[in-house]
Amino acid sequence: MEAACHTDYMFQAMHALLSGRGLTADLSVREIYMAESVRWHLERAEPGARIVLAAHNSHIHKTEMKLGGGLTALPMGRHLQRMLGQDYRTVALVHTADHVPEMYPDQSAAVGFTLAEARLEPAEPGSVEGALTDAGLADRITLTDLRHTPRDAQGAPLLHSIRSQSSSLSTRVPEAFDAVIAVPTVTRDRTVRF
């Protein structure tokens, strides 16, 4: 029942956001629920147990989520970092392809959106994908430790964005993620019918 209530509220909050009436950090309701679900499992696990949690980069990162200039959500990763401290580690998954399957709102679709290929502009300077491309690694599978990345003279990380589907998320990348796995391409699973 709790999951159903959170889901219902999340749909309402997402509708409000897409309609221009969203409340500050309102989408955090789902993020808190997911983080508390992880806590529930850890509390019932054997001492010393670990969990590998697979989720979208937008959920696992440790910095606030800002879309359109406003605070949209405090993601699950931020809550898990506060719960677990240094025991919480994040590994982002990105790609360096020039296209990506993207979700488009569609009221006639059973799930409220459809999927279609979106063409991407070249990766921007300061992005994870741009740095990989500039390093000549766009055609390889890589694992990059972000904990000790270069910074500018003022101490700000040089990596300040990461793609999120067809858009870019502006964030202090080394604070959001501990590492990043990059692949050279991404494809849509054609068995998913929406």
N, C-alpha and C positions, 0 to 999 in steps of 0.2 A: 504494500500500500504506500509506503514511504517513497519508493521509487516512482510509482505512478504519480504521486503528488508533485515530486520534483520535476518529472518530465512534463507534466501539464503546465507548471509554472514556467519552465524553460521555454516551451513553445510560445507562451504568451509574451515572455520577455523578448524572444527573438523577433516575434511579429512586431512588437513595439519598436525595437531597434531598427528594423527594416522599414518601418513606417515613419521614422524620424521622431518617435516619442519615447525612446528608450531611456531608462533611468541609469545613472552612473553606477557602473559595476554590477548591474542587475543580472548579467549572465553568470555571475559567480555562483549562483545557486547550484548549478550542475557541477561546477568544479569542486565545491565544498562537499557535495554528496559523493563524488567519486573519491576524493581524498579520505573521507570518513569510511568509505567502503574498504579502502586499503588498510586503514587503521583497524577496522573490525577483523579483517583476516589476520593481520599481524598479531593482534591480541589473542587469537585462538590458535596460532601456530606454535610449533615447538620453539623453545628458547634458541635464539641465534638464527632462526629461519630468515631467509631472504625471499623477496618477490621480484620477479622480472615483469614489469608492467609495460605492455605495448599500447601506445596511444598516439594520437596525432601530436605533432610538435606544439600545436597551439594549446594542448592540455598539459604537456609535461614540463614546459619551460617554467623557469623560476622568477621571471620578471612580469610586471603587470602587462595586461593586454590592452593596447590602445588602438582603436580603429576610428578613422575619421577625426582624429585629434582628441577624442574624449576617452576616459577610462571605461573600457567595456567590461573587463573581468579581471579578477585575481585568479589566475589559473590553478588547477589542481597541483601542479608542480610547486607553486609558491606555498601552498598549504602543506604539502608533504615535506618541503624543506624546513618549514617551521616545526613540524611534528618530529621529523627524523634527524634534523641537523645535517652533519657531514655524511651520515649514512645514506642520504638521498643523492643519487647521481643521475644525470640526464644525458642521453645520447640522442641527438637530433638525427633525422633521416632526410636528406635532400637529394636533388638530382640536378644535373647540368644540361638537360635537354632543352629544346626550344619550344616545347609544347607540354601541356599537362591536362589531364581530365579535370574539369571544373564543374562545380555545382551551380546551377542557375535556378532561381526560384520559379516555380511553375505550379499555380494553384490547381491545375487540372491533373497533375501527377499524384499518384497515390501517396507518395512520401513528401510532397510539397516542393520537390525540386527534380530537375533532370540533370543528367551528366552529358557533357559534350567537350570535345577537344578545344582548348584555348591556346592560341599562339602566344609566345612570350617574347618580350623585348630582350635584348642582350642583358645579361646580369649587370647590375649597377656597381660602380666602384664602392668599396666598403662593405659589400655583401659577401656572405660565405661563398655563394656560387661564383661571384666575380673573382674572388681571391683564388679559388680553385682553377678557374679558367686562366687567369693571369699566370699561375704557376705551371701551366701546361698539363694539368691533371684532369681536365674536363672529360676525357675519354676513359678514365680509370675508376675503379672502385677504390675508395680511400677511407681511412679512419684517421681523423685529425683530433689531437688533444687541444682543447680550447682554453685550458686553465692557465696557460702561460703565453698568450698571444701578444703580439706587439701592441704598443700604445703610443699615442702622440705625446708631444712635449708637456701637455697638461695632465697626462695620465689617463686620458679617455681611450677606450679600446678602438683600434682601427676598424674592427668588424662591428658594424652598427646596424646591419639588416640581414634578414634571412627570408627566403621566399616562403609564402604560405599559400599553396595552390597557385593561382595566377597573380596574386598580389604580393607585396613585400611587407614584412612585419619589421618596423623600426624598433630595435631594442639593443641593449648592450649585450651582444651575442655571448661573450665569455661569462657573463653573469647569468644568462638564461640557460646555457647548456655547458656541460663539462666536456663534451666531445661531439663530433658530427661524423656520421657515415654518409658518404656521397656515392651515388651511382650515376652512370652516364645517360640513362634513359628511364622513362616511366611509361607504362602502358595501362590502358583501361582493362579491367577484367570484364570480358563480354558476357559472362554468366550473370552479372549484376544487371538486372533489367529495368533500371530507371535512369 
